[in-house]
Amino acid sequence: MCEVERAVETAIETEFSIEIINKLEWNILSRNFNAIFILEKYPHKINWVELASNENPKAIHLLEKYISENPNILKNNENNSIFWSNLSYNCNAIPILKQHLDKINWNEFSSNLSINKFFE
């Protein structure tokens, strides 16, 4: 295959990829453990409330960055409450929860499968 053909194929792939990306349901995708590679490429499309329930360790890194860059997430409102509830249940979110004790939803946290790590 010559360089021109490769360039055309790459352009078609890119168009195809963008078309597919725009069809994805980002609320559901944000919860998908195996979709992190897509979420990392398109952070502006992430539903952060849903990502808070994603137990993929790489999702936790995205969430840590989001929290540090968005101080409004620390304010008390209904949407933030859902975010922290989801995070409180997330078994890989213990490091974040330890830093934000006042945001933990203790009912959800009581079901966290990694509760023992919180006390280590």
N, C-alpha and C positions, 0 to 999 in steps of 0.2 A: 504494500500500500504506500503510495507516495505521500509527501508532506501535505499537499493540498487536500487529499482525501481524508487524512487524519484530522486536519483542521476542521473540515466540514463535519466529520463524524463527531468530533468533540463539541462543536457548536450545537449539533442536533441533540447530543446527550445532555448538554447544559440546558437547552430549551425544555427537553423532556423532563429533566430533574426539577426545574423550576415549576413546571406544570404540575408535577406530582406533589411537590412540596406545598403548593398552594391548595391542593385538594385534601391534605391531611387534616384530621380533627385534632387540633393542638391541645385541647383540654384533656383528651384521652391519651394522646401521645406523651404528654408531660408526666403521666403516671406510669408509662411503660418502661419497665426495668431495662429492656433491651434497645430502647430508642435513644440512649444518651448520645451516641455519635451524631445523630441528627440534631438533637437539642443543643449540643455544643456549637454546632455550625450556625444555628438560627436562634440565639438567645432572645432576640426581640419578639419571637413568636411564642415563647414559653408561657404557660399559665403557671405562675409561681405558687399559687395555692395548691394546685394539683401536684406540682413537682415536690412540694413538701412531703407528700406521702410516698414518693418514689424512693425505694430502699437501695437503689444502686449507689455504691460508695462514690461514684463520680458525680452523682446528683447532689450529694452533700457538698462537694466542692463548689458546684454552681450556686447552691443555696448560700454558702458562706460568703461568696463574692457578692451575691445579690443583697444580703443583709448589710454587708459593709458599705455598699454603694447606695443603699436606699434607707436612710435613717427613718423614713416615715413608716417602715414596717414595724417599728418599735412603738408606734402610737396605738392607743386603744381604739379600735373600731371593729365593726362586724367582720369585714373582710380579713383584717389582720387576725382576728380571733380564730377564724377558720384555718388560716395559714398555720398559726401556732398549735392549733388542735391536731392538724395533720402531722406536723413536725413532732409533736409530743408522742405520737404513736409510732413514729418511724424508728426502727431499731438501730439505724446507723446514724441517727442525729444526736446521740448522746453528747458529743463535744460541743455542739451548738447549744443544746439545752443547758448544759452546765454553765455556759456564759450568760444565759438569759433566764435565770430561775424565776423571775417575776412574770415571764410570758408562758410558762408551762401550763398546759391544761392537765391538771393532776388526774382527772378521771381517765383521759386518754392515755396519759403516761403510765397509769397503773396497769394497763394492758401491754405495755411495751415489752417485747421479748428480750430486750437487752437491758432491762432495769438493773440487773446485777452490775453491769459496767458503770452505771451511774455512781455506785457506791464504792468503786475501787479507788 
